Amino acid sequence: MPRLMRTVARTAVVAGTATAVSGRVARRQSDRFSDQQDAAANQAGQQAAPAPAPAAAPDTDDMLGQLKELGELKEAGVLTEAEFEAQKAKILGQ
């Protein structure tokens, strides 16, 4: 009977140790997984920063006025065709 008690006690110690080690491993893996998720969420949050607001569209009347002035300067011979096209593209935002 003492031999049987020793075997039972040894089995209880081994089972208890295995349970403790198993729990510790599971906790460590859970913490590691949680840390990875937090890091991924932080990285995704940084990458998904909101885009800057689009620039306000220039006033159409203002653009038309500038284009008229350019046309007059071109007709008067002050601007060449290439200069006129470059300035027109700049005004139209192209």
Biopython code that builds the backbone (N, CA, C, O; Angstrom):
import numpy as np
from Bio.PDB.StructureBuilder import StructureBuilder

atoms = [
    (1, "MET", "N", (0.807, -1.186, 0.000)),
    (1, "MET", "CA", (0.000, 0.000, 0.000)),
    (1, "MET", "C", (0.857, 1.259, 0.000)),
    (1, "MET", "O", (0.488, 2.210, -0.690)),
    (2, "PRO", "N", (1.969, 1.339, 0.718)),
    (2, "PRO", "CA", (2.796, 2.539, 0.674)),
    (2, "PRO", "C", (3.302, 2.826, -0.742)),
    (2, "PRO", "O", (3.442, 3.981, -1.145)),
    (3, "ARG", "N", (3.573, 1.749, -1.485)),
    (3, "ARG", "CA", (4.038, 1.939, -2.856)),
    (3, "ARG", "C", (2.928, 2.571, -3.706)),
    (3, "ARG", "O", (3.204, 3.449, -4.523)),
    (4, "LEU", "N", (1.726, 2.150, -3.529)),
    (4, "LEU", "CA", (0.585, 2.692, -4.254)),
    (4, "LEU", "C", (0.375, 4.161, -3.886)),
    (4, "LEU", "O", (0.078, 4.974, -4.761)),
    (5, "MET", "N", (0.522, 4.507, -2.633)),
    (5, "MET", "CA", (0.367, 5.898, -2.179)),
    (5, "MET", "C", (1.464, 6.786, -2.789)),
    (5, "MET", "O", (1.212, 7.925, -3.180)),
    (6, "ARG", "N", (2.679, 6.241, -2.859)),
    (6, "ARG", "CA", (3.771, 6.995, -3.448)),
    (6, "ARG", "C", (3.486, 7.265, -4.935)),
    (6, "ARG", "O", (3.738, 8.369, -5.419)),
    (7, "THR", "N", (2.973, 6.285, -5.646)),
    (7, "THR", "CA", (2.647, 6.428, -7.064)),
    (7, "THR", "C", (1.518, 7.437, -7.250)),
    (7, "THR", "O", (1.560, 8.263, -8.161)),
    (8, "VAL", "N", (0.531, 7.367, -6.399)),
    (8, "VAL", "CA", (-0.582, 8.310, -6.481)),
    (8, "VAL", "C", (-0.089, 9.729, -6.188)),
    (8, "VAL", "O", (-0.485, 10.673, -6.871)),
    (9, "ALA", "N", (0.761, 9.882, -5.190)),
    (9, "ALA", "CA", (1.292, 11.198, -4.841)),
    (9, "ALA", "C", (2.146, 11.746, -5.981)),
    (9, "ALA", "O", (2.048, 12.922, -6.333)),
    (10, "ARG", "N", (2.977, 10.890, -6.549)),
    (10, "ARG", "CA", (3.828, 11.309, -7.668)),
    (10, "ARG", "C", (2.954, 11.733, -8.857)),
    (10, "ARG", "O", (3.228, 12.750, -9.496)),
    (11, "THR", "N", (1.933, 10.978, -9.146)),
    (11, "THR", "CA", (1.031, 11.308, -10.245)),
    (11, "THR", "C", (0.345, 12.641, -9.991)),
    (11, "THR", "O", (0.188, 13.441, -10.913)),
    (12, "ALA", "N", (-0.066, 12.891, -8.748)),
    (12, "ALA", "CA", (-0.715, 14.154, -8.401)),
    (12, "ALA", "C", (0.253, 15.318, -8.585)),
    (12, "ALA", "O", (-0.144, 16.373, -9.080)),
    (13, "VAL", "N", (1.512, 15.145, -8.196)),
    (13, "VAL", "CA", (2.510, 16.214, -8.351)),
    (13, "VAL", "C", (2.765, 16.478, -9.828)),
    (13, "VAL", "O", (2.825, 17.634, -10.249)),
    (14, "VAL", "N", (2.916, 15.417, -10.620)),
    (14, "VAL", "CA", (3.171, 15.571, -12.053)),
    (14, "VAL", "C", (1.976, 16.240, -12.730)),
    (14, "VAL", "O", (2.150, 17.130, -13.561)),
    (15, "ALA", "N", (0.790, 15.820, -12.381)),
    (15, "ALA", "CA", (-0.414, 16.406, -12.982)),
    (15, "ALA", "C", (-0.550, 17.869, -12.585)),
    (15, "ALA", "O", (-0.895, 18.705, -13.420)),
    (16, "GLY", "N", (-0.289, 18.182, -11.346)),
    (16, "GLY", "CA", (-0.372, 19.567, -10.876)),
    (16, "GLY", "C", (0.667, 20.442, -11.561)),
    (16, "GLY", "O", (0.369, 21.572, -11.948)),
    (17, "THR", "N", (1.874, 19.933, -11.714)),
    (17, "THR", "CA", (2.934, 20.677, -12.391)),
    (17, "THR", "C", (2.574, 20.899, -13.861)),
    (17, "THR", "O", (2.754, 21.990, -14.403)),
    (18, "ALA", "N", (2.066, 19.850, -14.486)),
    (18, "ALA", "CA", (1.685, 19.962, -15.901)),
    (18, "ALA", "C", (0.576, 20.997, -16.071)),
    (18, "ALA", "O", (0.583, 21.757, -17.039)),
    (19, "THR", "N", (-0.366, 21.032, -15.148)),
    (19, "THR", "CA", (-1.456, 22.001, -15.226)),
    (19, "THR", "C", (-0.924, 23.416, -15.056)),
    (19, "THR", "O", (-1.327, 24.327, -15.780)),
    (20, "ALA", "N", (-0.025, 23.599, -14.104)),
    (20, "ALA", "CA", (0.543, 24.925, -13.865)),
    (20, "ALA", "C", (1.352, 25.398, -15.072)),
    (20, "ALA", "O", (1.227, 26.548, -15.494)),
    (21, "VAL", "N", (2.178, 24.513, -15.625)),
    (21, "VAL", "CA", (2.993, 24.870, -16.787)),
    (21, "VAL", "C", (2.092, 25.165, -17.984)),
    (21, "VAL", "O", (2.320, 26.125, -18.720)),
    (22, "SER", "N", (1.086, 24.349, -18.169)),
    (22, "SER", "CA", (0.161, 24.542, -19.281)),
    (22, "SER", "C", (-0.544, 25.891, -19.174)),
    (22, "SER", "O", (-0.685, 26.606, -20.167)),
    (23, "GLY", "N", (-0.981, 26.230, -17.978)),
    (23, "GLY", "CA", (-1.643, 27.518, -17.762)),
    (23, "GLY", "C", (-0.704, 28.681, -18.023)),
    (23, "GLY", "O", (-1.107, 29.684, -18.612)),
    (24, "ARG", "N", (0.551, 28.558, -17.590)),
    (24, "ARG", "CA", (1.533, 29.618, -17.800)),
    (24, "ARG", "C", (1.827, 29.801, -19.291)),
    (24, "ARG", "O", (1.930, 30.930, -19.771)),
    (25, "VAL", "N", (1.961, 28.700, -20.015)),
    (25, "VAL", "CA", (2.214, 28.768, -21.454)),
    (25, "VAL", "C", (1.025, 29.414, -22.165)),
    (25, "VAL", "O", (1.209, 30.260, -23.040)),
    (26, "ALA", "N", (-0.170, 29.023, -21.797)),
    (26, "ALA", "CA", (-1.364, 29.591, -22.422)),
    (26, "ALA", "C", (-1.455, 31.091, -22.144)),
    (26, "ALA", "O", (-1.798, 31.866, -23.037)),
    (27, "ARG", "N", (-1.152, 31.504, -20.915)),
    (27, "ARG", "CA", (-1.189, 32.917, -20.553)),
    (27, "ARG", "C", (-0.139, 33.702, -21.333)),
    (27, "ARG", "O", (-0.419, 34.795, -21.825)),
    (28, "ARG", "N", (1.060, 33.153, -21.445)),
    (28, "ARG", "CA", (2.134, 33.817, -22.184)),
    (28, "ARG", "C", (1.763, 33.971, -23.665)),
    (28, "ARG", "O", (1.996, 35.023, -24.260)),
    (29, "GLN", "N", (1.189, 32.924, -24.252)),
    (29, "GLN", "CA", (0.781, 32.998, -25.653)),
    (29, "GLN", "C", (-0.344, 34.010, -25.833)),
    (29, "GLN", "O", (-0.370, 34.746, -26.820)),
    (30, "SER", "N", (-1.258, 34.047, -24.898)),
    (30, "SER", "CA", (-2.359, 35.000, -24.967)),
    (30, "SER", "C", (-1.834, 36.431, -24.885)),
    (30, "SER", "O", (-2.275, 37.300, -25.637)),
    (31, "ASP", "N", (-0.894, 36.676, -23.974)),
    (31, "ASP", "CA", (-0.297, 38.007, -23.854)),
    (31, "ASP", "C", (0.444, 38.395, -25.130)),
    (31, "ASP", "O", (0.337, 39.530, -25.594)),
    (32, "ARG", "N", (1.181, 37.470, -25.686)),
    (32, "ARG", "CA", (1.939, 37.734, -26.906)),
    (32, "ARG", "C", (0.986, 38.060, -28.060)),
    (32, "ARG", "O", (1.226, 38.991, -28.829)),
    (33, "PHE", "N", (-0.094, 37.286, -28.171)),
    (33, "PHE", "CA", (-1.081, 37.519, -29.223)),
    (33, "PHE", "C", (-1.746, 38.880, -29.037)),
    (33, "PHE", "O", (-1.971, 39.605, -30.006)),
    (34, "SER", "N", (-2.058, 39.221, -27.797)),
    (34, "SER", "CA", (-2.673, 40.506, -27.494)),
    (34, "SER", "C", (-1.728, 41.653, -27.855)),
    (34, "SER", "O", (-2.162, 42.658, -28.419)),
    (35, "ASP", "N", (-0.442, 41.509, -27.536)),
    (35, "ASP", "CA", (0.545, 42.536, -27.879)),
    (35, "ASP", "C", (0.651, 42.707, -29.386)),
    (35, "ASP", "O", (0.766, 43.830, -29.875)),
    (36, "GLN", "N", (0.613, 41.605, -30.127)),
    (36, "GLN", "CA", (0.683, 41.681, -31.582)),
    (36, "GLN", "C", (-0.540, 42.387, -32.149)),
    (36, "GLN", "O", (-0.426, 43.183, -33.081)),
    (37, "GLN", "N", (-1.705, 42.099, -31.590)),
    (37, "GLN", "CA", (-2.923, 42.762, -32.060)),
    (37, "GLN", "C", (-2.876, 44.257, -31.770)),
    (37, "GLN", "O", (-3.276, 45.068, -32.606)),
    (38, "ASP", "N", (-2.386, 44.622, -30.586)),
    (38, "ASP", "CA", (-2.279, 46.042, -30.233)),
    (38, "ASP", "C", (-1.310, 46.752, -31.170)),
    (38, "ASP", "O", (-1.586, 47.862, -31.625)),
    (39, "ALA", "N", (-0.180, 46.121, -31.460)),
    (39, "ALA", "CA", (0.810, 46.725, -32.354)),
    (39, "ALA", "C", (0.228, 46.884, -33.755)),
    (39, "ALA", "O", (0.444, 47.908, -34.402)),
    (40, "ALA", "N", (-0.501, 45.889, -34.222)),
    (40, "ALA", "CA", (-1.107, 45.965, -35.556)),
    (40, "ALA", "C", (-2.164, 47.062, -35.596)),
    (40, "ALA", "O", (-2.271, 47.785, -36.586)),
    (41, "ALA", "N", (-2.938, 47.188, -34.534)),
    (41, "ALA", "CA", (-3.971, 48.223, -34.492)),
    (41, "ALA", "C", (-3.332, 49.608, -34.470)),
    (41, "ALA", "O", (-3.814, 50.520, -35.141)),
    (42, "ASN", "N", (-2.254, 49.774, -33.706)),
    (42, "ASN", "CA", (-1.560, 51.063, -33.658)),
    (42, "ASN", "C", (-0.969, 51.406, -35.019)),
    (42, "ASN", "O", (-1.051, 52.548, -35.471)),
    (43, "GLN", "N", (-0.378, 50.418, -35.661)),
    (43, "GLN", "CA", (0.222, 50.640, -36.973)),
    (43, "GLN", "C", (-0.856, 50.984, -37.999)),
    (43, "GLN", "O", (-0.667, 51.875, -38.827)),
    (44, "ALA", "N", (-1.974, 50.287, -37.946)),
    (44, "ALA", "CA", (-3.060, 50.567, -38.880)),
    (44, "ALA", "C", (-3.631, 51.958, -38.625)),
    (44, "ALA", "O", (-3.998, 52.659, -39.568)),
    (45, "GLY", "N", (-3.708, 52.357, -37.371)),
    (45, "GLY", "CA", (-4.206, 53.685, -37.033)),
    (45, "GLY", "C", (-3.299, 54.777, -37.554)),
    (45, "GLY", "O", (-3.770, 55.830, -37.984)),
    (46, "GLN", "N", (-1.991, 54.530, -37.518)),
    (46, "GLN", "CA", (-1.040, 55.509, -38.018)),
    (46, "GLN", "C", (-1.088, 55.585, -39.534)),
    (46, "GLN", "O", (-0.958, 56.669, -40.102)),
    (47, "GLN", "N", (-1.273, 54.457, -40.194)),
    (47, "GLN", "CA", (-1.299, 54.440, -41.644)),
    (47, "GLN", "C", (-2.593, 55.037, -42.176)),
    (47, "GLN", "O", (-2.608, 55.612, -43.264)),
    (48, "ALA", "N", (-3.649, 54.908, -41.440)),
    (48, "ALA", "CA", (-4.942, 55.387, -41.909)),
    (48, "ALA", "C", (-5.226, 56.804, -41.425)),
    (48, "ALA", "O", (-6.374, 57.157, -41.154)),
    (49, "ALA", "N", (-4.182, 57.609, -41.319)),
    (49, "ALA", "CA", (-4.373, 58.984, -40.894)),
    (49, "ALA", "C", (-5.262, 59.693, -41.913)),
    (49, "ALA", "O", (-5.153, 59.452, -43.115)),
    (50, "PRO", "N", (-6.117, 60.544, -41.440)),
    (50, "PRO", "CA", (-7.041, 61.205, -42.378)),
    (50, "PRO", "C", (-6.281, 62.060, -43.384)),
    (50, "PRO", "O", (-5.298, 62.723, -43.052)),
    (51, "ALA", "N", (-6.756, 62.024, -44.601)),
    (51, "ALA", "CA", (-6.140, 62.816, -45.669)),
    (51, "ALA", "C", (-6.454, 64.287, -45.423)),
    (51, "ALA", "O", (-7.508, 64.618, -44.879)),
    (52, "PRO", "N", (-5.548, 65.164, -45.820)),
    (52, "PRO", "CA", (-5.829, 66.580, -45.626)),
    (52, "PRO", "C", (-7.044, 66.994, -46.450)),
    (52, "PRO", "O", (-7.315, 66.442, -47.517)),
    (53, "ALA", "N", (-7.752, 67.961, -45.935)),
    (53, "ALA", "CA", (-8.954, 68.431, -46.618)),
    (53, "ALA", "C", (-8.565, 69.020, -47.965)),
    (53, "ALA", "O", (-7.538, 69.690, -48.075)),
    (54, "PRO", "N", (-9.370, 68.780, -48.986)),
    (54, "PRO", "CA", (-9.039, 69.332, -50.299)),
    (54, "PRO", "C", (-9.048, 70.857, -50.259)),
    (54, "PRO", "O", (-9.814, 71.474, -49.518)),
    (55, "ALA", "N", (-8.187, 71.441, -51.063)),
    (55, "ALA", "CA", (-8.110, 72.894, -51.101)),
    (55, "ALA", "C", (-9.433, 73.446, -51.619)),
    (55, "ALA", "O", (-10.083, 72.852, -52.480)),
    (56, "ALA", "N", (-9.802, 74.567, -51.087)),
    (56, "ALA", "CA", (-11.059, 75.180, -51.514)),
    (56, "ALA", "C", (-10.953, 75.545, -52.987)),
    (56, "ALA", "O", (-9.930, 76.056, -53.442)),
    (57, "ALA", "N", (-12.012, 75.278, -53.716)),
    (57, "ALA", "CA", (-12.026, 75.586, -55.140)),
    (57, "ALA", "C", (-11.988, 77.099, -55.319)),
    (57, "ALA", "O", (-12.706, 77.835, -54.641)),
    (58, "PRO", "N", (-11.141, 77.554, -56.241)),
    (58, "PRO", "CA", (-11.087, 79.003, -56.446)),
    (58, "PRO", "C", (-12.417, 79.508, -56.988)),
    (58, "PRO", "O", (-13.165, 78.781, -57.641)),
    (59, "ASP", "N", (-12.677, 80.734, -56.706)),
    (59, "ASP", "CA", (-13.923, 81.352, -57.141)),
    (59, "ASP", "C", (-13.972, 81.374, -58.668)),
    (59, "ASP", "O", (-13.016, 81.807, -59.311)),
    (60, "THR", "N", (-15.063, 80.916, -59.243)),
    (60, "THR", "CA", (-15.207, 80.834, -60.699)),
    (60, "THR", "C", (-15.102, 82.208, -61.334)),
    (60, "THR", "O", (-14.473, 82.358, -62.382)),
    (61, "ASP", "N", (-15.706, 83.211, -60.720)),
    (61, "ASP", "CA", (-15.642, 84.572, -61.264)),
    (61, "ASP", "C", (-14.204, 85.068, -61.298)),
    (61, "ASP", "O", (-13.784, 85.721, -62.253)),
    (62, "ASP", "N", (-13.454, 84.752, -60.246)),
    (62, "ASP", "CA", (-12.049, 85.154, -60.177)),
    (62, "ASP", "C", (-11.250, 84.490, -61.298)),
    (62, "ASP", "O", (-10.420, 85.127, -61.947)),
    (63, "MET", "N", (-11.518, 83.186, -61.517)),
    (63, "MET", "CA", (-10.817, 82.465, -62.583)),
    (63, "MET", "C", (-11.148, 83.065, -63.942)),
    (63, "MET", "O", (-10.261, 83.248, -64.775)),
    (64, "LEU", "N", (-12.417, 83.371, -64.167)),
    (64, "LEU", "CA", (-12.817, 83.958, -65.447)),
    (64, "LEU", "C", (-12.148, 85.312, -65.666)),
    (64, "LEU", "O", (-11.708, 85.629, -66.772)),
    (65, "GLY", "N", (-12.078, 86.094, -64.611)),
    (65, "GLY", "CA", (-11.421, 87.410, -64.710)),
    (65, "GLY", "C", (-9.952, 87.267, -65.072)),
    (65, "GLY", "O", (-9.442, 88.003, -65.917)),
    (66, "GLN", "N", (-9.270, 86.319, -64.433)),
    (66, "GLN", "CA", (-7.857, 86.098, -64.733)),
    (66, "GLN", "C", (-7.668, 85.622, -66.169)),
    (66, "GLN", "O", (-6.738, 86.047, -66.853)),
    (67, "LEU", "N", (-8.563, 84.729, -66.625)),
    (67, "LEU", "CA", (-8.457, 84.229, -67.999)),
    (67, "LEU", "C", (-8.699, 85.349, -69.011)),
    (67, "LEU", "O", (-8.041, 85.401, -70.050)),
    (68, "LYS", "N", (-9.642, 86.246, -68.708)),
    (68, "LYS", "CA", (-9.905, 87.377, -69.603)),
    (68, "LYS", "C", (-8.669, 88.272, -69.694)),
    (68, "LYS", "O", (-8.281, 88.707, -70.779)),
    (69, "GLU", "N", (-8.058, 88.539, -68.537)),
    (69, "GLU", "CA", (-6.844, 89.369, -68.523)),
    (69, "GLU", "C", (-5.741, 88.715, -69.345)),
    (69, "GLU", "O", (-5.036, 89.390, -70.095)),
    (70, "LEU", "N", (-5.589, 87.384, -69.202)),
    (70, "LEU", "CA", (-4.576, 86.675, -69.979)),
    (70, "LEU", "C", (-4.861, 86.797, -71.473)),
    (70, "LEU", "O", (-3.954, 87.036, -72.271)),
    (71, "GLY", "N", (-6.129, 86.630, -71.840)),
    (71, "GLY", "CA", (-6.504, 86.753, -73.242)),
    (71, "GLY", "C", (-6.183, 88.129, -73.796)),
    (71, "GLY", "O", (-5.701, 88.252, -74.922)),
    (72, "GLU", "N", (-6.452, 89.174, -73.002)),
    (72, "GLU", "CA", (-6.156, 90.542, -73.428)),
    (72, "GLU", "C", (-4.656, 90.762, -73.585)),
    (72, "GLU", "O", (-4.208, 91.423, -74.522)),
    (73, "LEU", "N", (-3.881, 90.195, -72.648)),
    (73, "LEU", "CA", (-2.429, 90.323, -72.737)),
    (73, "LEU", "C", (-1.884, 89.600, -73.964)),
    (73, "LEU", "O", (-0.944, 90.067, -74.607)),
    (74, "LYS", "N", (-2.478, 88.469, -74.277)),
    (74, "LYS", "CA", (-2.054, 87.718, -75.458)),
    (74, "LYS", "C", (-2.396, 88.495, -76.726)),
    (74, "LYS", "O", (-1.577, 88.585, -77.640)),
    (75, "GLU", "N", (-3.597, 89.052, -76.782)),
    (75, "GLU", "CA", (-4.015, 89.829, -77.953)),
    (75, "GLU", "C", (-3.160, 91.078, -78.128)),
    (75, "GLU", "O", (-2.887, 91.505, -79.250)),
    (76, "ALA", "N", (-2.742, 91.653, -77.011)),
    (76, "ALA", "CA", (-1.914, 92.860, -77.074)),
    (76, "ALA", "C", (-0.475, 92.518, -77.448)),
    (76, "ALA", "O", (0.320, 93.420, -77.715)),
    (77, "GLY", "N", (-0.124, 91.233, -77.472)),
    (77, "GLY", "CA", (1.228, 90.828, -77.843)),
    (77, "GLY", "C", (2.187, 90.790, -76.674)),
    (77, "GLY", "O", (3.387, 90.600, -76.868)),
    (78, "VAL", "N", (1.685, 90.966, -75.468)),
    (78, "VAL", "CA", (2.545, 90.927, -74.285)),
    (78, "VAL", "C", (2.952, 89.491, -73.964)),
    (78, "VAL", "O", (4.079, 89.248, -73.534)),
    (79, "LEU", "N", (2.032, 88.530, -74.172)),
    (79, "LEU", "CA", (2.305, 87.109, -73.891)),
    (79, "LEU", "C", (2.401, 86.335, -75.199)),
    (79, "LEU", "O", (1.660, 86.598, -76.146)),
    (80, "THR", "N", (3.316, 85.384, -75.238)),
    (80, "THR", "CA", (3.375, 84.462, -76.368)),
    (80, "THR", "C", (2.323, 83.378, -76.167)),
    (80, "THR", "O", (1.722, 83.272, -75.098)),
    (81, "GLU", "N", (2.108, 82.579, -77.200)),
    (81, "GLU", "CA", (1.140, 81.480, -77.103)),
    (81, "GLU", "C", (1.539, 80.504, -76.000)),
    (81, "GLU", "O", (0.687, 80.038, -75.243)),
    (82, "ALA", "N", (2.824, 80.198, -75.909)),
    (82, "ALA", "CA", (3.298, 79.249, -74.895)),
    (82, "ALA", "C", (3.103, 79.807, -73.486)),
    (82, "ALA", "O", (2.674, 79.083, -72.587)),
    (83, "GLU", "N", (3.413, 81.085, -73.289)),
    (83, "GLU", "CA", (3.222, 81.720, -71.977)),
    (83, "GLU", "C", (1.740, 81.752, -71.607)),
    (83, "GLU", "O", (1.364, 81.510, -70.459)),
    (84, "PHE", "N", (0.905, 82.057, -72.608)),
    (84, "PHE", "CA", (-0.533, 82.097, -72.377)),
    (84, "PHE", "C", (-1.035, 80.732, -71.931)),
    (84, "PHE", "O", (-1.789, 80.639, -70.962)),
    (85, "GLU", "N", (-0.619, 79.648, -72.636)),
    (85, "GLU", "CA", (-1.062, 78.292, -72.306)),
    (85, "GLU", "C", (-0.568, 77.886, -70.915)),
    (85, "GLU", "O", (-1.300, 77.250, -70.157)),
    (86, "ALA", "N", (0.657, 78.249, -70.585)),
    (86, "ALA", "CA", (1.209, 77.903, -69.262)),
    (86, "ALA", "C", (0.434, 78.575, -68.149)),
    (86, "ALA", "O", (0.095, 77.939, -67.152)),
    (87, "GLN", "N", (0.145, 79.879, -68.315)),
    (87, "GLN", "CA", (-0.594, 80.619, -67.286)),
    (87, "GLN", "C", (-2.034, 80.125, -67.190)),
    (87, "GLN", "O", (-2.599, 80.053, -66.098)),
    (88, "LYS", "N", (-2.622, 79.788, -68.327)),
    (88, "LYS", "CA", (-4.000, 79.286, -68.333)),
    (88, "LYS", "C", (-4.066, 77.951, -67.575)),
    (88, "LYS", "O", (-4.987, 77.725, -66.790)),
    (89, "ALA", "N", (-3.087, 77.072, -67.815)),
    (89, "ALA", "CA", (-3.051, 75.782, -67.119)),
    (89, "ALA", "C", (-2.896, 75.990, -65.620)),
    (89, "ALA", "O", (-3.511, 75.282, -64.823)),
    (90, "LYS", "N", (-2.074, 76.961, -65.239)),
    (90, "LYS", "CA", (-1.870, 77.236, -63.809)),
    (90, "LYS", "C", (-3.177, 77.710, -63.167)),
    (90, "LYS", "O", (-3.527, 77.277, -62.069)),
    (91, "ILE", "N", (-3.885, 78.589, -63.849)),
    (91, "ILE", "CA", (-5.146, 79.123, -63.301)),
    (91, "ILE", "C", (-6.188, 78.008, -63.189)),
    (91, "ILE", "O", (-6.914, 77.920, -62.199)),
    (92, "LEU", "N", (-6.252, 77.163, -64.214)),
    (92, "LEU", "CA", (-7.251, 76.095, -64.209)),
    (92, "LEU", "C", (-6.830, 74.906, -63.332)),
    (92, "LEU", "O", (-7.600, 73.966, -63.130)),
    (93, "GLY", "N", (-5.604, 74.965, -62.819)),
    (93, "GLY", "CA", (-5.149, 73.899, -61.909)),
    (93, "GLY", "C", (-4.810, 72.617, -62.628)),
    (93, "GLY", "O", (-5.004, 71.535, -62.074)),
    (94, "GLN", "N", (-4.319, 72.701, -63.823)),
    (94, "GLN", "CA", (-3.986, 71.509, -64.602)),
    (94, "GLN", "C", (-2.528, 71.243, -64.557)),
    (94, "GLN", "O", (-2.058, 70.276, -65.157)),
]
sb = StructureBuilder()
sb.init_structure("model")
sb.init_model(0)
sb.init_chain("A")
sb.init_seg("    ")
for serial, (resi, resn, name, xyz) in enumerate(atoms, 1):
    if name == "N":
        sb.init_residue(resn, " ", resi, " ")
    sb.init_atom(name, np.array(xyz, "f"), 0.0, 1.0, " ", f" {name:<3s}", serial, name[0])
structure = sb.get_structure()
